[in-house]
Amino acid sequence: MPLIQVKQTPGKTAEQKAELVRELTDAYTRVTGSTPESVWVTVEEVAPDSWSVGGRTLTARAAAARS
């Protein structure tokens, strides 16, 4: 069973996440010929202060961008 994992910061609506899951499932099944029932998708929300790029959290990067 394929598993597609998405990690993102919070803020997307339930409707947006549902559409994302549908679109990822559709793309996977179209390319591989798998059935939709075999595709698992998880969406994990990571707080901006727990995600970093270049040694700085997203929270710190956003604060610096506003300054």
FIGU-169838 format. One record per atom (N, C-alpha, C, CB): residue number from 1; x negated, y, z; residue in three letters; atom name. Coordinates in nm, 4 decimals, always signed. Each point is the difference from the previous one (the first is absolute). Glycine has a CB too. Example, Ala and Ser with C-alpha at 12.3 -4.5 7.8 and 13.67 -1.06 7.14 Angstrom:
! residues 2
{num=1&x=-1.3190&y=-0.5690&z=+0.7800&residuo=Ala&atomo=N}
{num=1&x=+0.0890&y=+0.1190&z=+0.0000&residuo=Ala&atomo=CA}
{num=1&x=-0.0900&y=+0.1200&z=+0.0000&residuo=Ala&atomo=C}
{num=1&x=+0.1892&y=-0.1173&z=+0.1246&residuo=Ala&atomo=CB}
{num=2&x=-0.1542&y=+0.2223&z=-0.1966&residuo=Ser&atomo=N}
{num=2&x=-0.0820&y=+0.1190&z=+0.0060&residuo=Ser&atomo=CA}
{num=2&x=+0.0770&y=+0.1090&z=+0.0730&residuo=Ser&atomo=C}
{num=2&x=-0.1184&y=-0.0628&z=-0.2145&residuo=Ser&atomo=CB}
END
This chain:
! residues 67
{num=1&x=-0.0826&y=-0.1185&z=+0.0000&residuo=Met&atomo=N}
{num=1&x=+0.0826&y=+0.1185&z=+0.0000&residuo=Met&atomo=CA}
{num=1&x=-0.0871&y=+0.1250&z=+0.0000&residuo=Met&atomo=C}
{num=1&x=+0.1811&y=-0.1253&z=+0.1203&residuo=Met&atomo=CB}
{num=2&x=-0.1664&y=+0.2115&z=-0.2190&residuo=Pro&atomo=N}
{num=2&x=-0.0776&y=+0.1233&z=-0.0010&residuo=Pro&atomo=CA}
{num=2&x=+0.0501&y=+0.0963&z=+0.1070&residuo=Pro&atomo=C}
{num=2&x=-0.0438&y=-0.0302&z=-0.2449&residuo=Pro&atomo=CB}
{num=3&x=-0.0504&y=+0.1043&z=+0.3011&residuo=Leu&atomo=N}
{num=3&x=+0.0324&y=+0.1025&z=+0.0994&residuo=Leu&atomo=CA}
{num=3&x=-0.0619&y=+0.1307&z=-0.0458&residuo=Leu&atomo=C}
{num=3&x=+0.0107&y=-0.1703&z=+0.1887&residuo=Leu&atomo=CB}
{num=4&x=+0.0719&y=+0.2711&z=-0.2072&residuo=Ile&atomo=N}
{num=4&x=-0.0456&y=+0.1341&z=-0.0351&residuo=Ile&atomo=CA}
{num=4&x=+0.0109&y=+0.0848&z=+0.1263&residuo=Ile&atomo=C}
{num=4&x=+0.0734&y=-0.0231&z=-0.2455&residuo=Ile&atomo=CB}
{num=5&x=-0.1847&y=+0.0825&z=+0.2873&residuo=Gln&atomo=N}
{num=5&x=-0.0004&y=+0.0815&z=+0.1214&residuo=Gln&atomo=CA}
{num=5&x=-0.0237&y=+0.1458&z=-0.0369&residuo=Gln&atomo=C}
{num=5&x=-0.0844&y=-0.1952&z=+0.1367&residuo=Gln&atomo=CB}
{num=6&x=+0.1682&y=+0.2815&z=-0.0822&residuo=Val&atomo=N}
{num=6&x=-0.0115&y=+0.1433&z=-0.0213&residuo=Val&atomo=CA}
{num=6&x=-0.0242&y=+0.0644&z=+0.1358&residuo=Val&atomo=C}
{num=6&x=+0.1521&y=-0.0057&z=-0.2054&residuo=Val&atomo=CB}
{num=7&x=-0.2547&y=+0.0878&z=+0.2147&residuo=Lys&atomo=N}
{num=7&x=-0.0240&y=+0.0776&z=+0.1216&residuo=Lys&atomo=CA}
{num=7&x=+0.0131&y=+0.1462&z=-0.0386&residuo=Lys&atomo=C}
{num=7&x=-0.1548&y=-0.1772&z=+0.1021&residuo=Lys&atomo=CB}
{num=8&x=+0.2311&y=+0.2497&z=-0.0224&residuo=Gln&atomo=N}
{num=8&x=+0.0235&y=+0.1409&z=-0.0290&residuo=Gln&atomo=CA}
{num=8&x=+0.0271&y=+0.0736&z=+0.1295&residuo=Gln&atomo=C}
{num=8&x=+0.0904&y=-0.0556&z=-0.2282&residuo=Gln&atomo=CB}
{num=9&x=-0.0989&y=+0.1870&z=+0.2221&residuo=Thr&atomo=N}
{num=9&x=+0.0359&y=+0.0803&z=+0.1167&residuo=Thr&atomo=CA}
{num=9&x=+0.1520&y=+0.0087&z=+0.0066&residuo=Thr&atomo=C}
{num=9&x=-0.2168&y=+0.1342&z=-0.0132&residuo=Thr&atomo=CB}
{num=10&x=+0.2716&y=-0.1110&z=+0.1312&residuo=Pro&atomo=N}
{num=10&x=+0.1455&y=+0.0119&z=+0.0147&residuo=Pro&atomo=CA}
{num=10&x=+0.0548&y=+0.1192&z=-0.0776&residuo=Pro&atomo=C}
{num=10&x=-0.0173&y=-0.1064&z=+0.2253&residuo=Pro&atomo=CB}
{num=11&x=+0.1454&y=+0.1023&z=-0.2509&residuo=Gly&atomo=N}
{num=11&x=+0.0645&y=+0.1147&z=-0.0624&residuo=Gly&atomo=CA}
{num=11&x=+0.0896&y=-0.0345&z=-0.1176&residuo=Gly&atomo=C}
{num=11&x=-0.1926&y=+0.1300&z=+0.0729&residuo=Gly&atomo=CB}
{num=12&x=+0.1803&y=-0.2510&z=-0.1242&residuo=Lys&atomo=N}
{num=12&x=+0.0877&y=-0.0394&z=-0.1102&residuo=Lys&atomo=CA}
{num=12&x=+0.1321&y=-0.0500&z=+0.0581&residuo=Lys&atomo=C}
{num=12&x=-0.1992&y=-0.0598&z=-0.1473&residuo=Lys&atomo=CB}
{num=13&x=+0.3065&y=+0.0841&z=+0.0756&residuo=Thr&atomo=N}
{num=13&x=+0.1316&y=-0.0437&z=+0.0459&residuo=Thr&atomo=CA}
{num=13&x=+0.0160&y=-0.1499&z=-0.0218&residuo=Thr&atomo=C}
{num=13&x=+0.0958&y=+0.2271&z=-0.0513&residuo=Thr&atomo=CB}
{num=14&x=+0.0044&y=-0.2839&z=+0.1160&residuo=Ala&atomo=N}
{num=14&x=+0.0309&y=-0.1415&z=-0.0197&residuo=Ala&atomo=CA}
{num=14&x=+0.0334&y=-0.0273&z=-0.1461&residuo=Ala&atomo=C}
{num=14&x=+0.0835&y=-0.0158&z=+0.2365&residuo=Ala&atomo=CB}
{num=15&x=-0.0167&y=+0.1098&z=-0.3011&residuo=Glu&atomo=N}
{num=15&x=+0.0357&y=-0.0162&z=-0.1404&residuo=Glu&atomo=CA}
{num=15&x=-0.1248&y=-0.0011&z=-0.0884&residuo=Glu&atomo=C}
{num=15&x=+0.2200&y=+0.1131&z=+0.0445&residuo=Glu&atomo=CB}
{num=16&x=-0.3158&y=-0.0261&z=-0.0149&residuo=Gln&atomo=N}
{num=16&x=-0.1243&y=+0.0028&z=-0.0771&residuo=Gln&atomo=CA}
{num=16&x=-0.0780&y=-0.1302&z=+0.0171&residuo=Gln&atomo=C}
{num=16&x=-0.0085&y=+0.2495&z=+0.0252&residuo=Gln&atomo=CB}
{num=17&x=+0.0030&y=-0.2988&z=+0.0971&residuo=Lys&atomo=N}
{num=17&x=-0.0715&y=-0.1255&z=+0.0245&residuo=Lys&atomo=CA}
{num=17&x=+0.0705&y=-0.1170&z=-0.0689&residuo=Lys&atomo=C}
{num=17&x=-0.0821&y=+0.0904&z=+0.2204&residuo=Lys&atomo=CB}
{num=18&x=+0.2135&y=-0.0919&z=-0.2184&residuo=Ala&atomo=N}
{num=18&x=+0.0746&y=-0.1064&z=-0.0679&residuo=Ala&atomo=CA}
{num=18&x=-0.0255&y=+0.0037&z=-0.1501&residuo=Ala&atomo=C}
{num=18&x=+0.1761&y=+0.0091&z=+0.1785&residuo=Ala&atomo=CB}
{num=19&x=-0.1800&y=+0.1099&z=-0.2361&residuo=Glu&atomo=N}
{num=19&x=-0.0284&y=+0.0115&z=-0.1437&residuo=Glu&atomo=CA}
{num=19&x=-0.1423&y=-0.0455&z=-0.0302&residuo=Glu&atomo=C}
{num=19&x=+0.1629&y=+0.1909&z=-0.0180&residuo=Glu&atomo=CB}
{num=20&x=-0.2569&y=-0.1543&z=+0.1030&residuo=Leu&atomo=N}
{num=20&x=-0.1386&y=-0.0426&z=-0.0175&residuo=Leu&atomo=CA}
{num=20&x=-0.0105&y=-0.1518&z=+0.0004&residuo=Leu&atomo=C}
{num=20&x=-0.0781&y=+0.2110&z=+0.1094&residuo=Leu&atomo=CB}
{num=21&x=+0.1443&y=-0.2751&z=-0.0134&residuo=Val&atomo=N}
{num=21&x=-0.0023&y=-0.1455&z=+0.0097&residuo=Val&atomo=CA}
{num=21&x=+0.0599&y=-0.0638&z=-0.1258&residuo=Val&atomo=C}
{num=21&x=+0.0165&y=+0.0173&z=+0.2510&residuo=Val&atomo=CB}
{num=22&x=+0.0945&y=+0.0370&z=-0.2977&residuo=Arg&atomo=N}
{num=22&x=+0.0622&y=-0.0523&z=-0.1222&residuo=Arg&atomo=CA}
{num=22&x=-0.0933&y=+0.0139&z=-0.1210&residuo=Arg&atomo=C}
{num=22&x=+0.2259&y=+0.0591&z=+0.0936&residuo=Arg&atomo=CB}
{num=23&x=-0.2848&y=+0.0591&z=-0.1071&residuo=Glu&atomo=N}
{num=23&x=-0.0868&y=+0.0256&z=-0.1156&residuo=Glu&atomo=CA}
{num=23&x=-0.1249&y=-0.0881&z=+0.0030&residuo=Glu&atomo=C}
{num=23&x=+0.0843&y=+0.2359&z=-0.0072&residuo=Glu&atomo=CB}
{num=24&x=-0.1440&y=-0.2535&z=+0.1250&residuo=Leu&atomo=N}
{num=24&x=-0.1178&y=-0.0867&z=+0.0106&residuo=Leu&atomo=CA}
{num=24&x=+0.0360&y=-0.1444&z=-0.0325&residuo=Leu&atomo=C}
{num=24&x=-0.0970&y=+0.1532&z=+0.1734&residuo=Leu&atomo=CB}
{num=25&x=+0.2104&y=-0.1981&z=-0.1220&residuo=Thr&atomo=N}
{num=25&x=+0.0454&y=-0.1358&z=-0.0283&residuo=Thr&atomo=CA}
{num=25&x=+0.0264&y=-0.0178&z=-0.1489&residuo=Thr&atomo=C}
{num=25&x=+0.1000&y=-0.0148&z=+0.2295&residuo=Thr&atomo=CB}
{num=26&x=-0.0324&y=+0.1111&z=-0.2907&residuo=Asp&atomo=N}
{num=26&x=+0.0291&y=-0.0068&z=-0.1439&residuo=Asp&atomo=CA}
{num=26&x=-0.1287&y=-0.0054&z=-0.0818&residuo=Asp&atomo=C}
{num=26&x=+0.2135&y=+0.1263&z=+0.0383&residuo=Asp&atomo=CB}
{num=27&x=-0.3105&y=-0.0413&z=-0.0037&residuo=Ala&atomo=N}
{num=27&x=-0.1265&y=+0.0030&z=-0.0740&residuo=Ala&atomo=CA}
{num=27&x=-0.0736&y=-0.1330&z=+0.0130&residuo=Ala&atomo=C}
{num=27&x=-0.0157&y=+0.2480&z=+0.0372&residuo=Ala&atomo=CB}
{num=28&x=+0.0108&y=-0.3009&z=+0.0827&residuo=Tyr&atomo=N}
{num=28&x=-0.0708&y=-0.1262&z=+0.0215&residuo=Tyr&atomo=CA}
{num=28&x=+0.0651&y=-0.1137&z=-0.0782&residuo=Tyr&atomo=C}
{num=28&x=-0.0688&y=+0.0794&z=+0.2275&residuo=Tyr&atomo=CB}
{num=29&x=+0.1991&y=-0.0865&z=-0.2209&residuo=Thr&atomo=N}
{num=29&x=+0.0686&y=-0.1092&z=-0.0700&residuo=Thr&atomo=CA}
{num=29&x=-0.0102&y=+0.0148&z=-0.1520&residuo=Thr&atomo=C}
{num=29&x=+0.1575&y=-0.0199&z=+0.1938&residuo=Thr&atomo=CB}
{num=30&x=-0.1549&y=+0.1422&z=-0.2420&residuo=Arg&atomo=N}
{num=30&x=-0.0119&y=+0.0238&z=-0.1443&residuo=Arg&atomo=CA}
{num=30&x=-0.1384&y=-0.0436&z=-0.0498&residuo=Arg&atomo=C}
{num=30&x=+0.1628&y=+0.1936&z=+0.0169&residuo=Arg&atomo=CB}
{num=31&x=-0.2665&y=-0.1601&z=+0.0563&residuo=Val&atomo=N}
{num=31&x=-0.1367&y=-0.0304&z=-0.0432&residuo=Val&atomo=CA}
{num=31&x=-0.0354&y=-0.1469&z=+0.0185&residuo=Val&atomo=C}
{num=31&x=-0.0635&y=+0.2328&z=+0.0578&residuo=Val&atomo=CB}
{num=32&x=+0.1091&y=-0.2940&z=+0.0505&residuo=Thr&atomo=N}
{num=32&x=-0.0431&y=-0.1364&z=+0.0327&residuo=Thr&atomo=CA}
{num=32&x=+0.1007&y=-0.1080&z=-0.0376&residuo=Thr&atomo=C}
{num=32&x=-0.1292&y=+0.0987&z=+0.1836&residuo=Thr&atomo=CB}
{num=33&x=+0.2545&y=-0.0596&z=-0.2083&residuo=Gly&atomo=N}
{num=33&x=+0.1024&y=-0.0993&z=-0.0288&residuo=Gly&atomo=CA}
{num=33&x=+0.0554&y=-0.0674&z=+0.1243&residuo=Gly&atomo=C}
{num=33&x=-0.1105&y=-0.0361&z=-0.2160&residuo=Gly&atomo=CB}
{num=34&x=+0.0739&y=+0.0866&z=+0.3335&residuo=Ser&atomo=N}
{num=34&x=+0.0514&y=-0.0540&z=+0.1265&residuo=Ser&atomo=CA}
{num=34&x=+0.1466&y=+0.0383&z=+0.0176&residuo=Ser&atomo=C}
{num=34&x=-0.2304&y=+0.0132&z=+0.1023&residuo=Ser&atomo=CB}
{num=35&x=+0.2946&y=-0.0776&z=-0.0065&residuo=Thr&atomo=N}
{num=35&x=+0.1371&y=+0.0378&z=+0.0334&residuo=Thr&atomo=CA}
{num=35&x=-0.0025&y=+0.1054&z=+0.1107&residuo=Thr&atomo=C}
{num=35&x=+0.0857&y=-0.2298&z=-0.0668&residuo=Thr&atomo=CB}
{num=36&x=+0.0110&y=+0.3193&z=+0.0676&residuo=Pro&atomo=N}
{num=36&x=+0.0049&y=+0.1018&z=+0.1057&residuo=Pro&atomo=CA}
{num=36&x=+0.0037&y=-0.0609&z=+0.1397&residuo=Pro&atomo=C}
{num=36&x=+0.1173&y=+0.1499&z=-0.1591&residuo=Pro&atomo=CB}
{num=37&x=-0.0537&y=-0.2639&z=+0.1740&residuo=Glu&atomo=N}
{num=37&x=+0.0124&y=-0.0639&z=+0.1305&residuo=Glu&atomo=CA}
{num=37&x=-0.1344&y=-0.0477&z=+0.0548&residuo=Glu&atomo=C}
{num=37&x=+0.2301&y=-0.0689&z=-0.0637&residuo=Glu&atomo=CB}
{num=38&x=-0.3292&y=+0.0567&z=-0.0225&residuo=Ser&atomo=N}
{num=38&x=-0.1310&y=-0.0476&z=+0.0458&residuo=Ser&atomo=CA}
{num=38&x=-0.0920&y=+0.1141&z=+0.0433&residuo=Ser&atomo=C}
{num=38&x=+0.0249&y=-0.1942&z=-0.1533&residuo=Ser&atomo=CB}
{num=39&x=+0.0162&y=+0.3181&z=+0.1278&residuo=Val&atomo=N}
{num=39&x=-0.0868&y=+0.1157&z=+0.0263&residuo=Val&atomo=CA}
{num=39&x=+0.0339&y=+0.0623&z=+0.1350&residuo=Val&atomo=C}
{num=39&x=-0.0199&y=+0.0432&z=-0.2474&residuo=Val&atomo=CB}
{num=40&x=-0.0812&y=-0.0321&z=+0.3305&residuo=Trp&atomo=N}
{num=40&x=+0.0153&y=+0.0669&z=+0.1296&residuo=Trp&atomo=CA}
{num=40&x=-0.0672&y=+0.1370&z=-0.0090&residuo=Trp&atomo=C}
{num=40&x=+0.0051&y=-0.2230&z=+0.1259&residuo=Trp&atomo=CB}
{num=41&x=+0.0596&y=+0.3239&z=-0.0698&residuo=Val&atomo=N}
{num=41&x=-0.0571&y=+0.1351&z=+0.0043&residuo=Val&atomo=CA}
{num=41&x=+0.0136&y=+0.0517&z=+0.1421&residuo=Val&atomo=C}
{num=41&x=+0.0572&y=+0.0447&z=-0.2445&residuo=Val&atomo=CB}
{num=42&x=-0.1667&y=+0.0098&z=+0.2968&residuo=Thr&atomo=N}
{num=42&x=+0.0064&y=+0.0650&z=+0.1310&residuo=Thr&atomo=CA}
{num=42&x=-0.0402&y=+0.1456&z=-0.0165&residuo=Thr&atomo=C}
{num=42&x=-0.0517&y=-0.2175&z=+0.1205&residuo=Thr&atomo=CB}
{num=43&x=+0.1157&y=+0.3037&z=-0.0427&residuo=Val&atomo=N}
{num=43&x=-0.0352&y=+0.1416&z=+0.0039&residuo=Val&atomo=CA}
{num=43&x=-0.0365&y=+0.0315&z=+0.1437&residuo=Val&atomo=C}
{num=43&x=+0.1542&y=+0.0605&z=-0.1957&residuo=Val&atomo=CB}
{num=44&x=-0.2783&y=-0.0232&z=+0.2154&residuo=Glu&atomo=N}
{num=44&x=-0.0485&y=+0.0332&z=+0.1345&residuo=Glu&atomo=CA}
{num=44&x=-0.0284&y=+0.1491&z=+0.0059&residuo=Glu&atomo=C}
{num=44&x=-0.0996&y=-0.2314&z=+0.0306&residuo=Glu&atomo=CB}
{num=45&x=+0.1550&y=+0.2953&z=+0.0701&residuo=Glu&atomo=N}
{num=45&x=-0.0227&y=+0.1430&z=+0.0176&residuo=Glu&atomo=CA}
{num=45&x=-0.1098&y=+0.0205&z=+0.1037&residuo=Glu&atomo=C}
{num=45&x=+0.2405&y=+0.0521&z=-0.0610&residuo=Glu&atomo=CB}
{num=46&x=-0.3412&y=+0.0234&z=+0.0211&residuo=Val&atomo=N}
{num=46&x=-0.1150&y=+0.0275&z=+0.0854&residuo=Val&atomo=CA}
{num=46&x=+0.0012&y=+0.1490&z=+0.0331&residuo=Val&atomo=C}
{num=46&x=-0.1360&y=-0.1911&z=-0.1026&residuo=Val&atomo=CB}
{num=47&x=+0.1298&y=+0.2223&z=+0.2309&residuo=Ala&atomo=N}
{num=47&x=+0.0009&y=+0.1404&z=+0.0436&residuo=Ala&atomo=CA}
{num=47&x=-0.1215&y=+0.0734&z=-0.0576&residuo=Ala&atomo=C}
{num=47&x=+0.1220&y=-0.0638&z=+0.2132&residuo=Ala&atomo=CB}
{num=48&x=-0.1057&y=+0.1899&z=-0.2509&residuo=Pro&atomo=N}
{num=48&x=-0.1110&y=+0.0755&z=-0.0584&residuo=Pro&atomo=CA}
{num=48&x=-0.1221&y=+0.0097&z=+0.0916&residuo=Pro&atomo=C}
{num=48&x=+0.1687&y=+0.1287&z=-0.1269&residuo=Pro&atomo=CB}
{num=49&x=-0.1489&y=-0.1390&z=+0.2570&residuo=Asp&atomo=N}
{num=49&x=-0.1160&y=+0.0056&z=+0.0893&residuo=Asp&atomo=CA}
{num=49&x=-0.0675&y=-0.1368&z=+0.0143&residuo=Asp&atomo=C}
{num=49&x=+0.1098&y=+0.1884&z=+0.1232&residuo=Asp&atomo=CB}
{num=50&x=-0.0561&y=-0.2903&z=-0.1909&residuo=Ser&atomo=N}
{num=50&x=-0.0602&y=-0.1331&z=-0.0010&residuo=Ser&atomo=CA}
{num=50&x=-0.0550&y=-0.0368&z=-0.1380&residuo=Ser&atomo=C}
{num=50&x=+0.1573&y=-0.0669&z=+0.1823&residuo=Ser&atomo=CB}
{num=51&x=-0.1604&y=+0.1628&z=-0.2743&residuo=Trp&atomo=N}
{num=51&x=-0.0460&y=-0.0234&z=-0.1357&residuo=Trp&atomo=CA}
{num=51&x=-0.1038&y=+0.1076&z=-0.0293&residuo=Trp&atomo=C}
{num=51&x=+0.2229&y=-0.1048&z=-0.0749&residuo=Trp&atomo=CB}
{num=52&x=-0.3387&y=+0.0631&z=+0.0284&residuo=Ser&atomo=N}
{num=52&x=-0.1034&y=+0.1004&z=-0.0267&residuo=Ser&atomo=CA}
{num=52&x=-0.0594&y=-0.0173&z=-0.1379&residuo=Ser&atomo=C}
{num=52&x=-0.0507&y=+0.0098&z=+0.2425&residuo=Ser&atomo=CB}
{num=53&x=+0.0000&y=+0.0999&z=-0.2935&residuo=Val&atomo=N}
{num=53&x=-0.0706&y=+0.0050&z=-0.1272&residuo=Val&atomo=CA}
{num=53&x=-0.1238&y=+0.0851&z=+0.0224&residuo=Val&atomo=C}
{num=53&x=+0.2143&y=-0.0274&z=-0.1383&residuo=Val&atomo=CB}
{num=54&x=-0.3275&y=-0.0245&z=+0.1018&residuo=Gly&atomo=N}
{num=54&x=-0.1227&y=+0.0776&z=+0.0147&residuo=Gly&atomo=CA}
{num=54&x=-0.0340&y=+0.0326&z=+0.1445&residuo=Gly&atomo=C}
{num=54&x=+0.0452&y=+0.0944&z=-0.2222&residuo=Gly&atomo=CB}
{num=55&x=-0.0033&y=-0.1793&z=+0.3143&residuo=Gly&atomo=N}
{num=55&x=-0.0326&y=+0.0209&z=+0.1409&residuo=Gly&atomo=CA}
{num=55&x=+0.0912&y=+0.0965&z=+0.0734&residuo=Gly&atomo=C}
{num=55&x=-0.2293&y=-0.0480&z=-0.0624&residuo=Gly&atomo=CB}
{num=56&x=+0.3365&y=+0.0931&z=-0.0035&residuo=Arg&atomo=N}
{num=56&x=+0.0948&y=+0.0904&z=+0.0649&residuo=Arg&atomo=CA}
{num=56&x=+0.1399&y=-0.0561&z=-0.0160&residuo=Arg&atomo=C}
{num=56&x=-0.1489&y=+0.1995&z=-0.0431&residuo=Arg&atomo=CB}
{num=57&x=+0.2276&y=-0.1915&z=+0.1503&residuo=Thr&atomo=N}
{num=57&x=+0.1371&y=-0.0492&z=-0.0081&residuo=Thr&atomo=CA}
{num=57&x=+0.0814&y=+0.0869&z=-0.0955&residuo=Thr&atomo=C}
{num=57&x=-0.0161&y=-0.0894&z=+0.2353&residuo=Thr&atomo=CB}
{num=58&x=+0.1245&y=+0.0316&z=-0.2838&residuo=Leu&atomo=N}
{num=58&x=+0.0883&y=+0.0777&z=-0.0873&residuo=Leu&atomo=CA}
{num=58&x=+0.0579&y=+0.1200&z=+0.0746&residuo=Leu&atomo=C}
{num=58&x=+0.0559&y=-0.2085&z=-0.1289&residuo=Leu&atomo=CB}
{num=59&x=-0.0319&y=+0.1915&z=+0.2589&residuo=Thr&atomo=N}
{num=59&x=+0.0489&y=+0.1117&z=+0.0816&residuo=Thr&atomo=CA}
{num=59&x=-0.1007&y=+0.1143&z=-0.0009&residuo=Thr&atomo=C}
{num=59&x=+0.1280&y=-0.1601&z=+0.1458&residuo=Thr&atomo=CB}
{num=60&x=-0.2557&y=+0.1282&z=-0.1240&residuo=Ala&atomo=N}
{num=60&x=-0.1039&y=+0.1025&z=+0.0017&residuo=Ala&atomo=CA}
{num=60&x=-0.0174&y=+0.0624&z=-0.1378&residuo=Ala&atomo=C}
{num=60&x=-0.1152&y=-0.1217&z=+0.1858&residuo=Ala&atomo=CB}
{num=61&x=+0.1216&y=+0.0411&z=-0.2908&residuo=Arg&atomo=N}
{num=61&x=-0.0141&y=+0.0523&z=-0.1357&residuo=Arg&atomo=CA}
{num=61&x=+0.1150&y=+0.0961&z=-0.0334&residuo=Arg&atomo=C}
{num=61&x=-0.1193&y=-0.2120&z=-0.0686&residuo=Arg&atomo=CB}
{num=62&x=+0.2411&y=+0.1759&z=+0.1107&residuo=Ala&atomo=N}
{num=62&x=+0.1156&y=+0.0872&z=-0.0267&residuo=Ala&atomo=CA}
{num=62&x=-0.0133&y=+0.1322&z=+0.0758&residuo=Ala&atomo=C}
{num=62&x=+0.1452&y=-0.2032&z=-0.0361&residuo=Ala&atomo=CB}
{num=63&x=-0.1919&y=+0.1939&z=+0.1606&residuo=Ala&atomo=N}
{num=63&x=-0.0183&y=+0.1232&z=+0.0809&residuo=Ala&atomo=CA}
{num=63&x=-0.1053&y=+0.0890&z=-0.0641&residuo=Ala&atomo=C}
{num=63&x=+0.0638&y=-0.1236&z=+0.2109&residuo=Ala&atomo=CB}
{num=64&x=-0.1710&y=+0.0672&z=-0.2605&residuo=Ala&atomo=N}
{num=64&x=-0.1055&y=+0.0775&z=-0.0634&residuo=Ala&atomo=CA}
{num=64&x=+0.0500&y=+0.0639&z=-0.1294&residuo=Ala&atomo=C}
{num=64&x=-0.1718&y=-0.1525&z=+0.1014&residuo=Ala&atomo=CB}
{num=65&x=+0.2580&y=+0.0835&z=-0.1737&residuo=Ala&atomo=N}
{num=65&x=+0.0537&y=+0.0526&z=-0.1245&residuo=Ala&atomo=CA}
{num=65&x=+0.0926&y=+0.1186&z=+0.0256&residuo=Ala&atomo=C}
{num=65&x=-0.0183&y=-0.2280&z=-0.1015&residuo=Ala&atomo=CB}
{num=66&x=+0.0854&y=+0.2277&z=+0.2151&residuo=Arg&atomo=N}
{num=66&x=+0.0914&y=+0.1104&z=+0.0343&residuo=Arg&atomo=CA}
{num=66&x=-0.0759&y=+0.1232&z=+0.0477&residuo=Arg&atomo=C}
{num=66&x=+0.1750&y=-0.1677&z=+0.0606&residuo=Arg&atomo=CB}
{num=67&x=-0.2989&y=+0.1508&z=-0.0192&residuo=Ser&atomo=N}
{num=67&x=-0.0782&y=+0.1124&z=+0.0560&residuo=Ser&atomo=CA}
{num=67&x=-0.0581&y=+0.0874&z=-0.1069&residuo=Ser&atomo=C}
{num=67&x=-0.0535&y=-0.1385&z=+0.1947&residuo=Ser&atomo=CB}
END
